[in-house]
């Protein structure tokens, strides 16, 4: 490694040089607000200082560090350099140089334009039509856009991206400033057009300074890469992993350009890099996937902050040869495609139901490693085994949720389940999931039996103790089950937005108080029972405000006006607009809705839920190995 040194654009790009941003580097992500506009302000400030006060001008502006190592020297008399870090900075610098050069050329400042052109292109005829004609060659994801931005004669990409946006921004700013038009604050630039053109070219060529770090030699370039961040754009765990994978691939002689196109390019798209909030953490989708994927493959808990190091330690043995490395990465790509396709799973399949109910609505993403393992083509589980296994896990979760049993051990249970599946044939995997869960005996893992579930769930206060979206999942499933039992109900899809309704309202004292005042014990009992399973139903969100705290019958609602339904009780309004089987059964109680009705309905719903989410195998329950 050579001693780090300060370098201007002239020193970086003069002569026959070709900086290569490897395929494994992330795409260009800088934007106007965070990087382009502040950079232009700095460039303009330096240039103007030489026009206003030549005795005490701003001598230079520091851009940051650029890290590279020599790829080859002397090939067609050109020096090729591999960019380890600073690719965002170098790309932006080249785009600024080209944008300003074009403006200088079109406005007749030829000498200044030619000076910058020498820092953009290797103009020798031997490089014409080749990537080497450019001083910089971006990674695969940005090449077509970069080439068109730097040479408009080249084909235009289907969708312009950040590089074209940067070029357009700097072109517009340079044209405005050189021509002397005022900025957004009404300030006109100093000097004549010729003076401004000269100082802008001089600033770009000689006054923008980077620290150039040449790693040529035996230095650990990966370690350097890990410790550096681009200005305002922190590296993802996936960026670190990508860098390691492709650098290692190049060492073993793999076709890393092919890997970039076929195995990794999708990870650099906006969907994968978008941040998603899970609990208290916000991470990119690709980092979340890699975390779950490592948990699945290692069958062990992985700390989020150690995803990169864990990946390297795990992947290294699989990356010994190009063939084994490609097989390993292809398996990861297959699982990534499955993960991205979660949202397109058929909602009528076991996988679609599990994803919608458990992972998305109930927000139990900790089950993802087992879910991914079960549906991945890499494991070749038959459909019936997927259905058996996911149905068992879903039942385990739903029953424990409704009984308000702890979920603090879920991560460890998922790991234990993956370990149990490691030596099972694919045609037995679903049975194994079911038997494993049935065998659990500790309070943090036991799968409630039918007897335990039915006897306890009806007395549990659900509303206020369980997230509402989780209760909605259960009641939607009950509605679907009841409708399937009698074809005469027909197919009536449930609205996507359903809300929980208390049949006997939470504020029962307004219109539901008995003629004979309750004792304290009776009031406490009603305050509890109204939040139990038997008093909860689901209705479309739009109907919720119409029902509110109304009394049950029209007679009790006389001289009342609420929600545009003057003099009508809750039963009457619900009867008019209801399409749910769940509520048709409630409406059979036309005159009264009492605590006894709630208890009876709790017991009936508990039995239905036990049929939907069948319990553990009695033959193996409690026989934990």
N, C-alpha and C positions, 0 to 999 in steps of 0.2 A: 504494500500500500504506500502510495506516495503521500507526502505531506499535503494536507488540505490547503488549497490556495484560493484567493479571490480571482474571479474571472468575469470579464465583460462578455457581451454577446459576440464581439469580434474575436475574442480569445477562445470562446467556446466553438464557434462555427467557421472560423477562417480556414482556408485550405480545403483539401478533399476529405471531408468528414461525413460520417453517416451514423447518426445515433439511432439505435433500434430499440423500440419499446417492445419487450417480449410479449408473446401471446398470452402469457399468464398474468400480465398486469391488468388491473381493472380499467374499465373504459373512462373516457374523459367525462368529468362530472362538475367542473367549475361552472359558475353561473354569474350573471350580471351583478346581482345585489351583493353577493359575498366576496367575489374576486375581481371580475372584469372592471366594474366601476371604480373600486378602490385603486386598482392598478393604474387605470387611466388617469385618475386624479394625481397619483404620484408621478407619473410620466410628465403630465402637463405642468405640475408644480416645479419639477426640476428644469424642464425646458424654459419655462417662463422666467425662472430665476436668472438665467443667463441673458435674457433679453432686458430685464429690468435693472439688474444690479450686477454688471459684469465683474465688478471688483470683489464682490462677496457672494458668488453664486453657490447653489447647492451642488457639491461636487459629484455625488453619486446617490443611488438609492439601492438598498439591499433587498434582494428578492427571496433569499432563503438558500437552502442547500440543494445540490444536485449530486447524486451518487451514481457512478458508472464504473464499468470495467471493460478492458480491451477484449473485443471478440477476435479480431484479426487485423493485422497491419500489412500493408503492401499488396493486398489483393486488388489488382487493377489500379494500383497506386492510390487506394483509398483506405482510410482508417475507420473501421467499424467498431462502435462502442455500444455495449449493452447497458441500458438504463435500469439501474436497480431501484432508485427512488428519485422523485422529482419529475415524474413524467407529466403531471398536470402542469407544472411550472414550465417545463421545456416546450410542451405543446402550445401553451398560451403564448410564450415568447415568440415561437415561430409564426403563430397566427397573427400576432401584433406586427411583427416585421413585414409579413406579406401584405397585410391590410394597408399599412402605411405606405409601403413601397408602391402599391397599386394606385393609391391616391396621389402620391408624388409624381408618378409617371403620367397619370391622366391630367394633372394640373400643370405639366410642363417643367417640373423640377427634375430634369433628367439625371443630373450628376448625383443628387442626393438619392434618387431612386436606384441608380446603379450601385451605389455604395451598399444599400440594404440588400439588393438582389444577390450580392456575393455571399451574404449570410443566410440565404434561403435555399439556393440551388447550387449543385455541382454541375456547372454548365458545359463541361467537357462532352464532346460528342459520344464518347464511349458509354456514357450513362443515360443518353437520351432514350426515353421510353421505358426505363427501368426504375425500380424503387430507389436506386442509389442516386437518382437525380435530385432527390430531396435530402436536405441536411438531417431531417428527422423522418422516421418511418414508424407510424403508430401501431398499436396492437390491432389484432384482427377486427375487433368490433368497430373501430373508428377509421379504418383505412379508406373505404370508399368515400366517406364524407370528407375526410382530410384532403384526399387527392382532388376532389371537386372544388373544395374551398380554395385550395392553393392554385389550382389550374381549372378555371371554369369551362375549358374546352373538354374536360373529362366528363364522363356520364354523371348525371345528377342522381343522388340517392333518392329512393322512394319518399322517405321522410327526412327533412333536414333535422339535425340534432344540435347538440351543444357546440360543436366545433364551428358549424356554419353560423350559428347564433353569435359566437364570439367574433368571427370574422366580420359579420355584418355590423356588430356593435362598434368594433374598433375602426372600421372603415368610415362609419358615420361620424364618429367623434373626431377622427383625423381630418376628414373633409371639412367639418364645421370649423375646427380650430385653425387649420391652415388658411382657409378662406377668410377668416376674421369675423365670422358671425358670433354673436354673444351666446353665452351658455344659458342654462335654465334660470340662473339668477340675474341675467341681464348684463353680465360682465363680458366686455370685449377683450380678446387676447391682445397683448402688446406686440409691437414690432410690425414690420411689413410681411407680406406673404413669403417673400424669399427668405427673410430672416427666420421666420417661424419654421419653414421647411428645413432650413439648415440645422437649426437647434433641435428640432424633433428627430432628425436623422442621427445627429451626433449623440443625443440622449439615448436613443435605442441601441446604437452601436457601442457606445463607450461609457455610459453612465449608469446603466443597470447592472448590478453586480450580484453574482452568486458565489457561494462557497462550493468549489468543485472538489469532490472527493473521489479520487481514482483508486478503486479497489484491486487493480490488476496485481496479481500475486496470489498468496495463499490465505487471504483474509476470508472470514466467514461472512459472505455477502448476505446470507439469510438473516444472520443476527443483526446486521446493520439495518436491513429492511424492516425488521420487527420493531426497532426502536424509533423509527422515524415516521412522522405523519405529515401529510400535505396540509397546507394552510387551510384551516377551517373545515377539513373533510377527513375525519378520523377513519382509519382502516377498519374494515369489518374483520371478524375472525375468518370469514370466507376468503378475504383478500390475502391474509397471511397463509392460509392453507393452499390457495391457488398458486401463490408464489413458490411455496415449497414443492408442491406437486410438479410444477412445470420445470423448475430448476433441476429437480432430481430426475425428471424424465429426460431432460437434455443430457444429463450426465450418463445415463444408461443407454443413450442412443435411440430413444423413442421419437416417434413422429409427433412432436408437441404441437405443430401447426394443425395436424389432424385432430388431436385432442381438443384444441381450442374450438374448432368448428363443430365437432360432433359430440363432445362430452361436457364442455364448460360454458360455451357461449351463452346458453340460456340463463345461467346463473348471474350473468352481468346485466340482465334486463331489469326494467323498473319494477316488475311484479316481485321478483325475488329480493330486491334491495329495499323495498318499502318496509318501513318500521311498523311492527305490530305490537300492541300492548297486551301483555299477559300478566295479570296480577299487578305487581309493582314494577315489573321490568318492561322496557321497550327495546325490542331488538328487530333486526331485519329478518325477513322470512327465511333467507338462506342460512343465517346463523342459527335460527330456531330449528330448521330442518336438520342441519349438521349435528346439533345437540341431540335431537331425538334419534337420529340415525346411529350415532356412536353408542348411545344407550342401548339401542336394539342390537347392534353388532357385538358389543362388548359384554352385554348382559350384566351391566354394572352401572351404578350412578355416576354421572359425569357432571362436574361443576361447570356452570356456564362460563366462568372466567378462564377455565382451563381447556376449552374446546380445541384450541389450536394445538397445544402441546400433546393433548390426548390423541388427537388425530395423527400427528406425526409418529408417535410411539406405536400406535396401532397399525398404521399404514406401511411403515417401513419394510416389514418382512414381505408384504405383498408386492412391493415395488422393486424387486431384485432384478427383473428383466423386463424388456418392453412388453412381452406377451402377458406375463403375470400382472404387470401394472395396468395394462389396458383392460384385462378381465376384471380386476378389482374396481377400477374407475367406472367401467360399464355397469357393474352391479349397482354402484352408487347412483349412476345416472338413471337406471331403471327405477330405483326407489324414489328418486327425486321427481320423476315424471308421475309416479303414483301419488306422491304427496301433493304435487301441484294439481292433480286431478280430483282431489277430495271433493271439491265443490261441484263436480259434474257426476258424482256417483248417483245411480238410480235410487230415488228416495224409497222405493218399494223393496229394495234388497236389504239384507241384514247389514251390509257395510254402509249403505246409504242411511239407514235408520240410526245406526250407531254414531256415525259422524254427525248427523243433524241433532240427535237427541243428547248424546253424551259429550262429544268434543265441543260442539258449537254452542248449543242452547244451555246445557248444564255447565259449560265452561270447565270441563275436566280434561284439559289438553294433556295432562300427565299420563293419560292412557294411550297417547299417540304411538309410543314405541311398540306396544303389543298390537295395536290396530294396524300399523304399517307392516309389521311382521306377518300378520295373518293374511293380508290382501296382496302382498307383494308377489309378482310373478317369479321372483327369485326363489320362493319357497314352495310354489306349486301346490298350494292347498286346494283340494276339491271344494266346490261350492258348498256342498252340504257340511263340510268340516268348518268352513268359514262361518256359516250360519250357526252351527252348534256352538262354536267357541265364542263368537261375539254375542250371541243371545245369552250365554251364561255370564259373561262379564257384565253385560248391560243389566241383567237381573241383579247381580251382586251389588252393582252401584245403586240402582233404583231402590231396592229394598233397604239397603243401609242408609241411603239418603232420607227416605221417608221415616225411618225409625230414629233419625238424627244420631246415627252412630258416627264416630270420628272417621275422618278421611286423612288424618295426618300421616298414616302409614302407606298411603297409596303409591308413592314413588318406590318404596322398598318392595311392596307387593308386586308391582309391575316388573321389577328386576328379578324377583324370585320366580315369577311366572315365566319370564323369558329363559331363565336357567333351566326350569323344568321342561321347557319345550326344545331345548338344544339337542336332545338325543332321541326325539320322537319322530317317527315316520309321518310324512305329510298327511297320509290318509287316516291318521289317528290324532292329529293335532287338536282338533276341536273337542274330541272326547277328553284329551288330556287337560285342556283348559277347564272344562267342566268338573272333572274329577279333582283337579288341584284345588279349585275354589271350594268344592264340597268338603274337602278334607281339613280346611282351616278351622282352628279351634280358639285362637286368641280373640279377645274382644275387638281388637283393632282390625281383624281380618275375617271373622266368622261370617258365613253366608246365612242370613236368617231363614229358618224353615217356614213352611206354610203355616204351621200352628203358631209359631212365635209371631210371625208377621201379622196374621189376621187378628190375633188376640190383642196386639199392642198398637197397631197403626191407627185404629179408629179413635183412640183416646189421646193421641198425640196432638199437641197444638202445632199445626203446620204453618199457618200464615203468621209471618213475623219472625219465624224461626228458620225457615227454609227460603232460599231465594225464590221469588215469585216465578221467574222463568223456569225453574226446575219443577214447580208444582204444575205449571201450564203444560210442560212436556208430558207429565203423567196423565193429566185430564184429557189432553188431546188424544193420547193413545187409548184411553178408555172409550172416548167417543168413537174412534175408528173401529175399535173392537166391537162395540155394541151395534154399530151400523152394519158390520159384516155378518152379524148373527141373523139378520133378517133382510133379505134382498128387497123387500117391499119399501124399505126406507130409501132405496136408490142411492146413487152416488152424488153426494153433496160435498164438494171440497170445502174444507175449513178455511176461513180467511187467514192470511199469514199473521195478522195482528189480532191476537185474542188476549183478553184481559181476565183476571180473576174477579169473580163476583161473589160476595157473601149473600146467600139467599136470605137469611136473617141478618140484617145489616149490623155493621160494627157499632153504629150509634143507635142501638135498639131502643134506648130509653126515650127517644123522640116520639116514635109512633108504635112501638111494639111492647110497651110496658103493660103488664097485666092489670086487670081491674083491681085485684087484691094485691097490695104491695108485696114484693119479694122480701124474704129475709136476707140478711147479709150473705148467708151460705148459698142461697138460690141465685143471688146476683153474681157472685163469684163463679158459680158453676156455669151460668149463661155466658159470662164474659170469656170463659175458657172454651166452651163448646162451640161458640160461633166461629172459632178459628180452626176447628177440626175438619177432617176430610169430608164428612157428611154434609157440611154447610157450604162447601166451596164448589163453584162451577165455573165454566168459561163462557164468555159471551164476546161478540165482536166489540172492538174498542168503541165504535160509534154509539153502541147501545148503553154503554156503561153509565154515562151521565144521566140518561133518561130514567134509570132505575134508582140509583143512589140509595137514600134512606127511606123510601116510600113505604107506607104500610102495605100489607099483603093484599087486601081485598079493595074493590071499588067502594064498598060501603064505608070502609074506614078512611078512604081518601076523599070523601065528599068535602067540597069547599076548599080543596087543595089544588094548587097549580104548580106543576114542576115539569121542566123539560118539554113544555108544549103539550102535555097530556093532562089537561084539567080534569080533576075528579076521578082519575083512574089509579088503581093500585098496581103494585108490582106484578101480581099474577096476571092481570089483564094485559099490561104492556108486554111482558115477556111472552105471553101466549100469542100476541099479534105478530111479533117479529122473530120468534125463535125458529131455528132450523136444526137445532142440535137434539139428538136422541137423549143425551144426558138431561136436558132441561124438560123434555116431554115427560119424563118420569117424575120430575119435581112438580110439574104442572098438574099431575093427578091429584095433588093435595090442594084443591081449589079453595077451601075455606080456612085452613089453618096450616101453619108450618111451625112445628114445635121442636123442643129438645128431643123428644122421643123420635120424631121423624128424622132428625139429624143422626141420632145414634143408629137407627135402623139402616139409613143410607150409608153411613160409615162402614158398617159391617158388610153390606152388599158390595160397595166399591172395593173394599179390601179383598174380597174373594175374586172379584173381576181382575184386579191388579195382579193377584197371585197366579191367575191363569195366563195373563199376558206375559208376565215375567216369572216364568216357572222357577221353582226353588231348587235347592241342591239335591243331589242323589242321596236318598235316605240310606242306601246300602253302604255308602262310603263316608257319609257325613261324620265328621269328628274323628276320622282315623288318620290324622295328619302324620306324615312320615317324618 
